[in-house]
Amino acid sequence: MRQVPHWIGGREVAGTGSRRLPVFDPATGEVQAEVVAATTEEVRTAVRTALAAQPDWRAASLSRRAEVMFRFRDLVDGHRKEIASLLSSEHGKTIADASGEVARGLENAEFAAGAPHLLKGGYSEQAAGGVDVYSIQQPLGVVAGITPFNFPAMVPMWMFCNALVAGNGFVLKPSEKDPSVSLLLADLLRRAGLPDGIFNVIQGDKEAVDALLADPDVKAISFVGSTPVAQSIYETGTRNGKRVQALGGAKNHMVVLPDADVPAAADAAVSAGFGSAGERCMAVSVVVAVGSVGDKLVEEIATRIGRIKVGAASDPDAEMGPLISQQHRDKVRSYLDGDGGEVVVDGRTAAISDGPGFFLAPSLVDKVDTGSPYYQDEIFGPVLSVVRVDTYDEAVQLVNDNQWGNGTAIFTRDGGAARRYQYDVECGMVGVNVPIPVPVAYYSFGGWKASLFGDLHMYGPDGLRFYTRTKVVTSRWPDPATSEVDLGFPKVR
């Protein structure tokens, strides 16, 4: 059985722990590899390695760090197919979907390559007589990223591109469910010229996470995952004196007004609801049908669901792959046994849902009760709910009352209504006739409410702010003949 190693000090290192975690092929249900879960001592070794290497990397010029990121970007671009194939084999998403993930990850390397401009401070000459004041951005030291199974290439790049170019050392703890792509990215960073020891990968589960949270030399933690875990990591990390950004769950609403282009809205709902088998934190999981649009919209969505080709990533015609594990597939299936809505399309009846692998065909549930598990839970699978409301105001209230505030979208031909929605809605990312409003890399990604614990969003400008801290220098070079003792509080006039 292939064993997935760690990456410490610029090379692969076999794990020494006793616990083995299976890595499945979601398309067949078979175990294809094992993760040797890291011990607390191995996590400490990775942190110490980064700690020892970081001072020299911090001292490297901004142009040198940017050059490494430029080279890394080119290497990732040249290995798109290899990265996409590797993550598809362990996650199960289609090659086309995986290729899109790699493309969005590349944006972050491109943004980070602009660090010499982005890390500029400010300078105020003659703030007082003979006194200049300026600010500089400095790295934190050693930082860590804990990333989810659904984007094993893109989300790590959200984190480490900015962290590294800012001069930090980095320890990545990828998901144990699809860990191999992290090693390929580590090797590409090495080939790009990143010094050994600056980037390290620790394979494992909660034990490794707990060790990172407790390690006094880890100055910051970035996390993407479920809301309960995000809250726990935020509380534990901050209690231990760390800076933390922890992105949690979502229940993304797509509001469709009566004047919307219904076929276009149906296309968007199906694409955003069932891409990657619904295992996206930005997936549309609730369609809010306003007024008279409901019947026609449900009919159009149901028709499109029937055309979706579900299959393994190795099938070039497949549009949607399996879920990540049998346990998760069975949990998603169980929602369709409950009350609280009318099942219009039942994915359990499709032949592929009973075959080998962790497949579940798409399902559509209409007239969902907002008190039911369909609406209250983050299902994180190919189950699309439709909630019907009478008015725009009811739709906005529905979105704003939800505990999560990650992403939302509105479909309408009315520019005034769209502008009002982006003003009214309490959500971190808003799409106008765009169902998955994931920002480009020169903005930042992050939700509101229970979708984010912390003050700064991820990647983009907020990402660089998260991985640096500001130092303000007040400088005076006086003429010695004019100096004098003054015990009063410093004045600027």
C-alpha positions in Angstrom: 0.0 0.0 0.0 1.4 3.4 -1.0 2.1 5.6 2.0 1.8 9.4 1.8 4.8 11.0 3.4 5.4 14.4 5.0 7.6 17.1 3.5 10.1 18.6 5.9 13.3 20.4 5.1 12.9 20.3 1.4 12.3 16.6 0.9 9.8 13.8 1.5 10.0 12.2 5.0 8.3 9.0 5.9 6.0 9.1 8.8 6.9 7.2 12.0 3.5 7.3 13.7 1.5 4.1 14.4 -1.9 5.3 13.1 -2.9 4.8 9.4 -5.6 6.8 7.7 -7.1 5.5 4.4 -7.1 7.5 1.2 -9.9 6.2 -1.0 -10.6 6.3 -4.7 -14.1 7.8 -4.5 -15.0 6.4 -7.9 -14.4 2.7 -6.9 -14.6 2.8 -3.1 -11.2 1.2 -2.8 -8.3 2.3 -0.6 -5.5 3.5 -2.8 -3.1 4.9 -0.2 -2.5 5.4 3.5 -1.6 8.5 5.4 0.7 7.9 8.4 -0.7 10.3 10.8 1.9 12.7 12.2 2.8 12.6 15.8 3.1 15.6 18.0 6.9 15.3 17.8 6.8 15.3 13.9 4.7 18.4 13.9 7.2 20.0 16.3 10.0 19.0 14.0 8.3 20.7 11.0 7.8 23.9 13.0 11.4 23.9 14.2 12.6 23.4 10.7 10.6 26.4 9.4 11.7 28.4 12.4 15.4 27.8 11.7 15.0 28.6 8.0 12.8 31.7 8.3 15.3 34.4 9.3 17.4 34.0 6.1 14.2 33.9 4.0 13.0 37.1 5.7 16.3 38.7 4.9 16.0 37.8 1.2 15.1 40.8 -0.9 11.5 41.4 -2.0 12.6 41.0 -5.6 14.1 37.6 -4.7 10.9 36.4 -3.0 8.8 37.7 -5.9 11.1 35.8 -8.4 10.4 32.5 -6.6 6.7 33.1 -6.8 7.0 33.9 -10.5 8.8 30.7 -11.1 6.3 28.7 -9.0 3.5 30.2 -11.0 5.2 29.0 -14.2 5.8 25.6 -12.8 2.2 25.2 -11.7 1.0 26.4 -15.1 3.2 23.8 -16.8 1.9 21.0 -14.6 -1.8 21.8 -14.7 -2.8 18.4 -16.1 -0.7 16.5 -13.6 -2.0 18.5 -10.6 -5.6 18.1 -11.9 -5.3 14.4 -12.5 -3.7 13.8 -9.0 -6.4 15.7 -7.1 -9.2 14.1 -9.2 -7.9 10.7 -8.3 -8.2 11.3 -4.6 -11.1 13.8 -4.4 -13.3 12.4 -7.3 -14.1 15.7 -9.0 -14.0 15.7 -12.8 -10.8 16.7 -14.6 -12.5 19.8 -16.0 -13.5 20.9 -12.5 -10.1 20.1 -11.1 -8.5 22.1 -13.9 -10.6 25.1 -12.9 -9.4 24.7 -9.4 -5.8 24.9 -10.5 -6.5 28.0 -12.6 -8.1 29.8 -9.6 -5.2 28.8 -7.5 -2.8 30.2 -10.0 -4.4 33.6 -9.6 -3.0 33.7 -6.1 0.5 33.0 -7.1 0.2 35.8 -9.7 -1.1 38.2 -7.1 1.7 37.3 -4.6 4.3 37.9 -7.3 3.4 41.6 -7.0 4.6 41.7 -3.4 7.3 44.4 -3.9 4.5 46.8 -4.7 1.9 45.4 -2.3 4.2 45.4 0.8 5.1 49.1 0.5 4.7 51.1 3.7 3.9 54.8 4.2 6.2 57.7 4.8 5.5 61.1 6.3 8.3 63.6 6.1 8.6 66.4 8.7 5.7 65.0 10.9 7.3 67.3 13.5 10.4 69.5 13.5 13.2 67.3 12.2 11.0 64.2 12.7 9.9 61.7 10.0 7.5 58.8 10.5 7.1 55.7 8.4 5.5 52.3 8.6 6.9 48.9 7.4 5.3 45.5 7.0 7.2 42.6 8.5 6.5 38.9 8.5 5.1 37.1 11.6 7.6 34.2 11.6 6.2 30.7 11.2 2.5 30.3 10.2 0.3 27.3 9.5 -2.5 26.4 7.2 -5.1 23.7 7.8 -7.0 23.0 4.6 -10.2 21.1 3.5 -10.7 18.1 1.2 -12.8 19.9 -1.3 -10.0 22.1 -2.8 -6.7 20.4 -2.1 -4.7 22.6 -4.5 -6.5 26.0 -4.6 -7.1 26.6 -0.8 -3.5 25.9 0.2 -2.4 28.4 -2.5 -4.8 30.9 -1.0 -2.7 30.7 2.1 0.9 29.9 1.4 1.5 32.2 -1.7 1.0 35.4 0.4 2.5 34.0 3.5 5.7 32.9 1.8 6.2 36.0 -0.3 5.8 38.1 2.8 8.8 36.3 4.4 7.2 33.8 6.6 7.9 30.1 7.1 4.9 27.8 6.5 3.6 24.5 7.7 0.7 23.0 5.8 -1.7 20.4 7.2 -3.7 19.2 4.2 -6.8 17.1 4.4 -6.0 13.4 5.1 -8.7 12.5 2.5 -6.8 13.8 -0.5 -3.2 14.7 0.7 -1.0 13.9 -2.3 -1.3 17.1 -4.3 0.3 19.0 -1.3 3.5 17.1 -1.9 3.5 18.0 -5.6 3.1 21.7 -4.8 5.9 21.4 -2.2 8.2 20.0 -4.9 7.3 22.7 -7.3 8.1 25.4 -4.7 11.5 23.7 -4.2 12.1 23.7 -7.9 11.1 27.4 -8.0 14.0 28.2 -5.7 12.3 28.3 -2.3 15.0 27.5 0.3 14.6 24.2 2.0 12.7 24.3 5.3 10.6 27.3 4.5 7.6 25.2 3.3 6.7 22.0 5.2 3.8 19.6 4.9 2.5 17.5 7.8 0.1 14.7 7.0 -2.5 13.8 9.6 -5.7 14.6 11.4 -6.8 16.2 14.7 -3.7 15.3 16.6 -1.6 17.3 14.1 -4.0 20.2 14.2 -4.0 20.2 18.0 -0.2 20.2 18.0 -0.1 23.2 15.6 -2.6 25.1 17.8 -0.5 24.5 20.9 3.0 25.2 19.4 4.3 28.5 20.8 6.4 29.1 17.6 3.3 29.1 15.3 2.3 32.7 15.2 -0.8 32.4 13.0 -3.3 29.8 11.8 -5.4 29.8 8.6 -8.3 27.3 8.4 -11.1 26.4 6.0 -13.7 23.9 7.0 -17.0 23.4 8.9 -18.3 26.1 11.3 -18.0 24.0 14.5 -14.4 23.2 13.8 -13.7 26.8 12.6 -15.0 28.2 15.9 -13.0 25.7 17.9 -9.8 26.5 16.1 -10.4 30.3 16.4 -11.1 30.0 20.1 -8.2 27.7 20.8 -5.7 29.5 18.6 -6.5 33.0 20.0 -6.4 31.7 23.5 -2.9 30.5 22.8 -1.9 34.0 21.5 -2.1 33.3 17.8 -3.6 35.3 15.0 -6.4 33.2 13.4 -8.6 33.4 10.4 -11.0 30.4 10.3 -13.5 30.1 7.5 -16.6 28.0 8.3 -19.7 26.7 6.7 -22.3 28.1 4.4 -25.8 28.0 3.2 -25.6 30.0 0.0 -28.9 31.5 -1.3 -29.6 32.3 -4.9 -32.6 34.7 -5.1 -34.5 34.6 -8.3 -36.9 37.5 -8.9 -40.0 37.2 -11.2 -38.4 39.3 -13.9 -35.3 37.1 -14.2 -34.3 35.2 -17.3 -35.6 31.9 -16.0 -33.6 29.5 -18.3 -30.4 31.4 -17.5 -31.2 31.2 -13.8 -31.9 27.5 -14.0 -28.6 26.9 -15.8 -26.9 28.8 -13.0 -28.6 27.0 -10.2 -27.7 23.6 -11.6 -24.1 24.5 -12.4 -23.6 26.1 -8.9 -25.6 23.5 -7.0 -24.1 20.3 -8.4 -20.6 21.2 -9.5 -18.1 19.1 -7.6 -21.1 17.1 -6.3 -22.1 20.1 -4.2 -19.0 19.9 -2.1 -18.1 23.5 -2.3 -18.4 26.1 0.4 -19.6 28.5 -2.3 -22.1 26.0 -3.8 -25.7 27.3 -4.2 -27.7 25.0 -1.9 -30.9 27.1 -1.6 -32.8 28.7 -4.5 -35.2 31.4 -3.2 -38.0 31.6 -5.8 -39.8 35.0 -5.4 -43.5 35.3 -6.4 -44.7 33.8 -9.6 -41.3 32.5 -10.8 -41.4 29.3 -8.7 -43.2 26.7 -10.9 -41.4 27.6 -14.1 -38.0 27.7 -12.3 -38.5 24.3 -10.7 -39.6 22.8 -13.9 -36.5 24.2 -15.8 -34.1 23.0 -13.0 -35.6 19.5 -13.0 -35.3 19.2 -16.7 -31.6 20.1 -16.6 -30.9 17.7 -13.7 -32.0 14.9 -15.9 -29.3 15.6 -18.4 -26.4 15.6 -15.9 -23.9 12.9 -16.6 -22.6 11.4 -13.3 -19.4 9.4 -13.5 -15.8 8.9 -12.6 -13.2 11.5 -13.4 -11.7 9.0 -15.9 -14.9 9.3 -18.0 -14.4 12.3 -20.3 -18.1 12.8 -20.6 -18.7 13.0 -16.8 -20.0 16.3 -15.5 -20.2 15.4 -11.8 -18.2 12.9 -9.8 -18.7 11.0 -6.6 -18.6 12.3 -3.0 -15.5 12.1 -0.9 -16.4 9.1 1.2 -19.0 6.5 1.8 -19.8 8.0 5.2 -20.5 11.4 3.7 -22.4 10.0 0.8 -24.7 8.1 3.2 -25.2 11.2 5.3 -26.3 13.2 2.3 -28.7 10.4 1.2 -30.3 10.4 4.6 -31.6 13.9 4.2 -33.9 12.7 1.4 -35.6 10.3 3.9 -36.9 13.2 6.0 -39.9 15.6 5.8 -39.9 19.3 5.2 -40.1 19.5 1.4 -41.3 17.8 -1.8 -38.7 15.7 -3.5 -39.0 16.5 -7.2 -35.9 14.7 -8.4 -34.6 11.8 -6.2 -30.9 11.1 -6.9 -31.1 7.8 -4.9 -33.1 6.2 -7.7 -30.3 6.6 -10.3 -28.4 3.4 -11.1 -25.0 4.9 -10.4 -26.1 5.8 -6.8 -26.3 2.1 -6.0 -23.1 1.1 -7.8 -19.5 0.9 -6.7 -17.9 4.1 -5.4 -19.4 7.0 -3.5 -21.8 8.3 -6.1 -25.1 10.0 -5.5 -27.0 11.6 -8.4 -28.4 15.1 -8.0 -31.6 15.7 -6.1 -34.1 18.6 -6.1 -36.4 19.4 -3.2 -39.2 22.0 -3.7 -41.3 24.0 -1.2 -38.7 23.4 1.6 -39.7 24.4 5.1 -37.1 26.7 6.6 -37.3 24.8 9.9 -36.4 21.5 8.3 -32.9 19.9 8.1 -32.9 20.6 4.3 -32.6 24.3 5.2 -31.0 24.3 8.6 -28.0 22.1 7.8 -25.1 22.5 5.5 -25.7 19.3 3.5 -22.6 19.7 1.4 -23.7 17.4 -1.3 -25.9 17.3 -4.5 -29.2 18.2 -2.9 -30.7 21.5 -4.1 -33.5 23.1 -2.0 -36.1 25.5 -3.3 -37.7 27.9 -0.8 -40.7 30.0 -2.0 -41.4 33.5 -0.8 -43.9 36.1 -2.0 -41.8 39.3 -2.0 -38.3 40.7 -2.4 -38.3 41.8 1.2 -39.1 38.3 2.4 -36.2 36.9 0.4 -33.8 39.4 1.9 -35.1 38.7 5.4 -34.6 35.0 4.8 -31.0 35.4 3.8 -30.2 37.8 6.6 -31.8 35.6 9.3 -29.7 32.6 8.3 -26.8 31.8 10.6 -24.3 31.8 7.7 -23.3 34.6 5.5 -20.7 33.2 3.0 -22.0 33.9 -0.5 -25.3 34.8 -2.1 -26.6 35.7 -5.6 -29.5 37.5 -7.1 -30.9 36.9 -10.6 -32.9 39.8 -12.1 -33.1 42.1 -15.1 -33.7 45.1 -12.7 -30.5 47.0 -12.0 -32.2 48.9 -9.2 -33.3 45.7 -7.5 -29.8 44.3 -7.8 -28.2 47.4 -6.4 -30.6 47.4 -3.5 -29.9 43.7 -2.8 -26.1 44.2 -2.6 -26.8 47.0 -0.2 -29.4 45.1 1.9 -28.0 41.6 2.2 -25.8 40.6 5.1 -23.3 38.4 3.4 -19.6 38.6 2.6 -19.7 37.9 -1.2 -22.5 38.8 -3.5 -23.2 37.8 -7.1 -25.5 39.7 -9.5 -26.5 37.2 -12.1 -23.3 35.3 -11.1 -24.2 32.2 -9.0 -20.7 31.6 -7.5 -19.3 35.0 -6.6 -15.8 33.8 -5.6 -13.6 37.0 -5.9 -10.6 37.3 -8.2 -7.3 37.1 -6.3 -6.7 40.8 -6.1 -9.8 41.1 -3.9 -10.3 38.9 -0.8 -12.4 35.8 0.0 -14.5 35.7 3.2 -18.0 35.5 4.6 -19.8 37.0 7.5 -21.6 35.7 10.6 -20.9 32.0 11.3 -19.0 31.7 8.0 -15.9 33.5 9.3 -14.1 33.7 12.6 -11.5 36.4 12.6 -11.1 39.9 11.3 -9.4 39.5 8.0 -10.6 37.6 4.9 -8.4 35.2 2.9 -6.0 35.8 0.0 -5.7 39.1 -1.8 -5.0 42.3 0.2 -6.5 40.9 3.4 -4.3 37.9 3.0 -1.1 39.9 3.0 -2.3 41.9 5.9 -3.0 38.7 7.8 0.6 37.4 7.3 2.3 40.6 8.2 2.4 43.0 11.1 2.9 46.8 10.9 5.8 48.5 12.6 5.8 52.3 12.8 9.2 54.1 13.1 9.5 57.7 14.3 12.9 59.0 13.3 14.9 62.1 14.2 18.4 63.1 13.2 18.8 66.4 15.2 21.6 68.8 15.3 23.4 67.9 18.5 23.8 71.5 19.4 20.0 71.9 19.6 19.1 68.9 21.8 17.8 69.4 25.3 16.2 67.5 28.1 12.4 67.6 28.0 10.4 65.3 30.3 7.0 66.3 28.8 5.0 64.0 26.6 6.3 64.2 23.0 4.5 66.9 20.9 4.2 67.2 17.2 4.1 71.0 17.1 
